[in-house]
Amino acid sequence: MRRADRLGRRGVAAVEFALVLPVLLILLLGTVDILTALRAQLRLETAAVQLGQIVSQCGRITDPTGQGNSGDLGQFWSHGQRMIGNLGTITGTGTDGAVIITAVRRRPNTNQNEVAWQRRTGSGNHASSVANAGQQGQPAPANTTATIAAGFVVPPNETLFVTEVTLNRTALLLRGPLVNNALPQQLRGTTLFLSRSPIPGDLQNPPGAATQNDPGGLSCTA
């Protein structure tokens, strides 16, 4: 009788485990997905901070070819790619992410912000949270209204740099509405830094060729 009881209890335990196992697997896969997304989000925020610090220290930002991918701008994109590592690509072909740098100034005689210039690289499917052009994937033109969080207005004669690093969310192990809807389709790291240049107003000029009369222009990413 005792052996039969033991066998009965083992059978009940086996049935209970079989019922609980799918729930445990769902919880495990969901946890892995969430932790993976949090890790990627942290990496993007770190990349945005580091890249934003580099940009804010520039005395002049160069782009000799005017194509948005040479000089200091080209260095920015290369730095961004190294920072995000194997999470995704923002340079080259088949990019699944983007880096967007927006120089923001105060609109004259108002308490509004506007774009001084914007440059970007990577996938055109990633929109800026600050200002967007009419055509997808193109930089927002100068004088476009810039939206800054918490109603911040750039001080007069200052230049604010908004650096955004975005990537598509990695594929989920658990494909279902619960986790899929809980996580964003795109991950984004954003930082705001006022220019540290002695003449911050100079940074409102779009990136161009370096000149001999441009002190600090070549020291930005060298």
C-alpha positions in Angstrom: 0.0 0.0 0.0 2.8 2.4 0.8 4.6 1.6 -2.5 1.3 2.3 -4.4 1.0 5.6 -2.6 4.5 6.5 -3.6 3.9 5.6 -7.2 0.7 7.6 -7.1 2.4 10.7 -5.7 5.2 10.4 -8.3 2.5 10.2 -11.0 0.8 13.3 -9.7 4.1 15.2 -9.5 4.9 14.2 -13.1 1.6 15.5 -14.3 1.9 18.7 -12.3 5.4 19.3 -13.7 4.2 18.7 -17.3 1.5 21.4 -16.7 3.9 23.9 -15.1 6.8 23.4 -17.6 5.3 25.4 -20.5 4.6 28.3 -18.1 8.2 28.2 -16.8 9.5 28.2 -20.4 7.4 31.2 -21.3 8.6 33.1 -18.3 12.2 32.2 -19.1 12.0 33.2 -22.7 10.2 36.4 -21.8 12.9 37.3 -19.2 15.6 36.7 -21.8 13.9 39.0 -24.3 13.4 41.8 -21.8 17.0 41.5 -20.5 18.4 41.6 -24.1 16.3 44.7 -24.9 17.5 46.4 -21.6 21.1 45.6 -22.4 20.8 47.0 -25.9 19.0 50.1 -24.6 21.8 50.7 -22.1 24.4 50.3 -24.8 22.6 52.9 -27.0 22.3 55.4 -24.2 26.0 55.0 -23.4 26.9 55.5 -27.1 24.7 58.6 -27.3 26.4 60.1 -24.2 29.9 59.4 -25.3 29.2 60.6 -28.9 27.4 63.7 -27.6 30.3 64.6 -25.4 32.7 64.4 -28.4 30.4 66.6 -30.5 29.9 69.2 -27.7 33.6 69.7 -27.3 34.2 70.7 -31.0 35.3 74.1 -32.0 34.2 73.5 -35.5 32.7 70.4 -37.2 34.1 69.5 -40.6 32.6 67.8 -43.6 35.0 68.6 -46.5 32.9 66.9 -49.2 29.6 68.2 -48.0 28.1 64.7 -48.3 27.6 64.2 -44.6 30.1 61.4 -44.3 33.6 62.9 -44.4 35.8 64.8 -42.0 34.6 65.1 -38.4 31.2 63.7 -39.4 32.7 60.6 -40.8 34.6 60.2 -37.6 31.4 60.6 -35.6 29.7 57.8 -37.5 32.7 55.5 -37.1 32.8 56.2 -33.4 29.1 55.4 -33.1 29.5 52.1 -34.9 32.4 51.1 -32.6 30.3 52.0 -29.5 27.3 49.9 -30.4 29.5 47.0 -31.5 27.7 43.9 -32.7 24.2 45.1 -31.7 23.6 46.5 -35.2 25.0 48.6 -38.1 24.7 52.3 -38.7 27.3 52.6 -41.5 27.8 50.9 -44.8 25.1 48.9 -46.6 22.1 47.2 -45.1 22.0 49.4 -42.0 19.4 48.6 -39.3 20.1 51.7 -37.2 20.9 55.4 -37.4 22.8 58.2 -35.7 21.3 61.7 -35.9 23.1 64.8 -34.7 21.0 68.0 -34.5 22.4 71.5 -33.7 19.6 73.5 -32.1 19.4 77.2 -31.4 16.9 79.7 -30.1 14.7 81.2 -32.8 15.4 85.0 -32.8 13.0 87.1 -30.7 11.0 84.1 -29.5 11.0 81.4 -26.8 11.1 78.6 -29.4 13.9 76.3 -30.6 14.8 75.7 -34.2 17.2 73.5 -36.2 20.5 75.2 -37.1 21.5 72.0 -39.0 21.0 68.3 -38.8 23.1 65.4 -40.1 22.4 61.7 -40.1 23.7 58.3 -41.2 22.2 54.9 -41.4 18.7 53.7 -42.1 16.1 56.2 -43.2 13.5 54.3 -41.3 14.6 55.9 -38.1 13.0 59.3 -37.5 14.5 62.0 -35.3 12.6 62.9 -32.1 13.7 66.5 -32.5 12.8 67.5 -36.1 12.2 65.6 -39.3 12.5 66.5 -43.0 9.6 66.1 -45.3 11.4 63.3 -47.1 12.1 60.2 -45.1 15.7 59.6 -44.2 16.8 63.2 -45.1 18.2 65.7 -42.6 15.7 68.3 -41.4 16.4 71.7 -43.0 17.6 74.7 -41.1 14.9 76.8 -39.3 12.7 73.8 -38.8 11.0 73.9 -35.4 12.9 71.7 -32.9 11.0 69.9 -30.2 13.0 69.5 -27.0 11.8 67.5 -24.0 10.4 69.2 -21.0 10.0 72.5 -22.8 13.7 73.4 -22.6 14.6 76.5 -24.6 18.2 77.0 -25.7 19.8 80.1 -24.1 20.6 83.0 -26.4 23.8 82.7 -28.5 24.2 79.1 -27.4 24.1 75.9 -29.4 22.5 72.7 -28.1 23.6 69.4 -29.6 21.0 66.5 -29.6 22.6 63.2 -30.4 20.3 60.2 -31.1 21.5 56.6 -31.6 18.8 54.2 -32.7 18.5 50.5 -33.6 15.8 48.1 -34.6 14.8 45.8 -31.8 16.4 42.4 -32.0 14.3 39.3 -32.8 12.3 37.9 -29.9 12.7 34.4 -28.6 9.1 34.5 -27.4 6.8 35.7 -30.2 3.5 36.7 -28.7 1.5 39.8 -28.0 2.5 40.0 -24.3 6.2 40.6 -24.8 6.0 41.9 -28.4 3.7 44.7 -27.4 5.6 45.5 -24.2 8.9 46.2 -26.0 9.3 49.0 -28.6 10.0 48.2 -32.2 13.0 50.6 -32.1 15.4 51.4 -29.3 16.8 54.9 -28.9 19.5 56.6 -26.8 19.3 60.4 -26.7 21.5 63.0 -25.1 21.5 66.8 -25.0 24.7 68.8 -24.5 25.3 72.5 -24.8 28.4 73.4 -26.9 31.5 73.8 -24.8 33.2 75.9 -27.4 34.3 79.4 -26.4 32.3 80.7 -29.3 29.2 78.4 -29.3 27.4 80.4 -31.9 30.0 79.3 -34.5 28.7 75.8 -34.2 25.4 76.9 -35.7 27.2 77.0 -39.1 26.7 73.7 -41.0 29.7 71.3 -41.1 32.0 72.3 -44.0 35.6 72.3 -45.1 38.2 73.2 -42.5 40.0 76.5 -42.9 43.2 78.0 -41.5 41.1 80.6 -39.7 39.1 78.0 -37.9 40.9 77.4 -34.6 40.1 74.0 -33.1 38.3 72.9 -36.3 40.7 70.0 -36.9 41.0 69.0 -33.2 37.4 67.8 -33.0 38.0 64.1 -33.5 41.7 64.0 -34.1 
